[in-house]
Amino acid sequence: MNYIDYVQENIDNIIKLAWCDKTSFEKIKRIHGITESEVIKIMRKNLRPRSFKLWRARVNGRTRKHEKKRILSEKPFKLQSYV
């Protein structure tokens, strides 16, 4: 099976993962082997224009979609705030 066939078979799963706010682009790359720019192209091709614009607006600047940014944005756990 070549790369194009693999992506075509798994396009629904790729879109689900990309739409989910908790799944990073790095995780999508580990699972399916496609980059962030390829995910954006897939989303643009398979979503309606309005849905794509909403998704891009939501994803743009999100720290959860990038693992490197997520580590920097997480605040350290403080036990005193919960006691």
Beta strands, then each sheet from edge to edge (+ up, - down):
end
